[in-house]
Amino acid sequence: MASKGQKFKSYSSEFKEMILKEYFDGIGTPRTLSLKYDVPFKTIDNWITKTKHNIDVKVDHRPGRSGRVKEKNLTLEDYKERYEILKKYQAFLQARREKK
């Protein structure tokens, strides 16, 4: 399991292609390739599995870091939108308190 703040190593598409070519040409097993290129065995095993299922391992399929806009990129419209959302939420909470 990944630790908080852990950095993951990324590999170039050419490097992945070279390792996969050696595997499919019968030059090495995932274990020997792992030792030879200092890449975790499970990483190579995942590349092989994805290749067998016609998933392109040369492209990173992980979702990007989406979500909240960084503070330095906020525009006046963003602040106005946030303000309106907070006003509505505050009114909602006030109505809930009065209901009780």
C-alpha positions as CSV (number, residue, x, y, z in Angstrom):
1,M,0.0,0.0,0.0
2,A,1.2,3.5,-0.8
3,S,2.4,5.7,2.0
4,K,1.3,9.3,2.3
5,G,3.5,11.5,0.2
6,Q,5.1,8.5,-1.5
7,K,6.6,9.3,-5.0
8,F,6.1,6.8,-7.7
9,K,8.7,6.3,-10.4
10,S,7.6,6.8,-14.0
11,Y,9.1,5.1,-17.0
12,S,9.3,6.3,-20.6
13,S,7.3,4.7,-23.3
14,E,10.5,3.6,-25.1
15,F,11.8,1.9,-21.9
16,K,8.5,0.0,-21.4
17,E,8.5,-1.0,-25.1
18,M,12.0,-2.3,-24.8
19,I,11.2,-4.4,-21.7
20,L,8.0,-5.8,-23.3
21,K,9.8,-6.6,-26.5
22,E,12.4,-8.6,-24.6
23,Y,9.6,-10.5,-22.7
24,F,7.6,-11.3,-25.8
25,D,10.7,-12.3,-27.8
26,G,11.5,-14.8,-25.0
27,I,14.7,-13.1,-23.9
28,G,13.6,-12.9,-20.3
29,T,11.0,-13.5,-17.7
30,P,9.4,-10.8,-15.7
31,R,11.7,-11.7,-12.7
32,T,14.9,-11.6,-14.8
33,L,13.9,-8.4,-16.5
34,S,13.0,-6.9,-13.1
35,L,16.5,-7.6,-11.8
36,K,18.2,-6.6,-15.0
37,Y,16.5,-3.2,-15.3
38,D,15.8,-2.5,-11.6
39,V,12.1,-2.2,-12.1
40,P,9.7,-3.8,-9.6
41,F,8.5,-7.3,-10.7
42,K,4.8,-6.4,-10.2
43,T,5.2,-3.3,-12.5
44,I,6.5,-5.4,-15.4
45,D,3.8,-8.0,-14.7
46,N,1.2,-5.3,-14.9
47,W,2.6,-4.0,-18.2
48,I,2.5,-7.6,-19.6
49,T,-1.1,-8.1,-18.4
50,K,-2.3,-4.8,-19.9
51,T,-0.5,-5.6,-23.2
52,K,-2.3,-9.0,-23.4
53,H,-5.6,-7.2,-22.9
54,N,-4.8,-4.6,-25.6
55,I,-4.4,-1.7,-23.2
56,D,-1.7,0.7,-24.3
57,V,0.9,0.8,-21.5
58,K,2.8,3.6,-23.1
59,V,0.0,6.0,-22.1
60,D,-0.7,6.9,-18.5
61,H,-4.4,6.1,-18.0
62,R,-4.7,7.4,-14.5
63,P,-7.1,10.3,-14.1
64,G,-5.6,13.7,-13.8
65,R,-5.6,15.7,-10.7
66,S,-8.9,17.3,-11.0
67,G,-11.1,18.9,-8.4
68,R,-10.8,22.2,-6.8
69,V,-9.1,25.0,-8.7
70,K,-5.8,26.1,-7.3
71,E,-6.0,29.3,-5.3
72,K,-3.7,31.3,-7.5
73,N,-5.8,30.5,-10.6
74,L,-9.1,31.8,-9.2
75,T,-10.8,34.6,-11.0
76,L,-13.3,37.1,-9.6
77,E,-16.1,35.0,-11.1
78,D,-14.8,32.0,-9.1
79,Y,-14.9,34.0,-5.9
80,K,-18.4,35.2,-6.6
81,E,-19.6,31.7,-7.3
82,R,-18.1,30.4,-4.1
83,Y,-19.7,33.3,-2.2
84,E,-23.1,32.4,-3.6
85,I,-22.7,28.8,-2.8
86,L,-21.8,29.7,0.8
87,K,-24.8,32.0,1.1
88,K,-27.1,29.3,0.0
89,Y,-25.6,26.7,2.3
90,Q,-25.8,29.2,5.2
91,A,-29.5,29.8,4.5
92,F,-30.1,26.0,4.3
93,L,-28.4,25.5,7.7
94,Q,-30.4,28.3,9.2
95,A,-33.7,26.8,7.9
96,R,-32.7,23.4,9.4
97,R,-32.1,25.0,12.8
98,E,-35.4,26.8,12.8
99,K,-37.2,23.6,11.9
100,K,-36.1,21.9,15.0
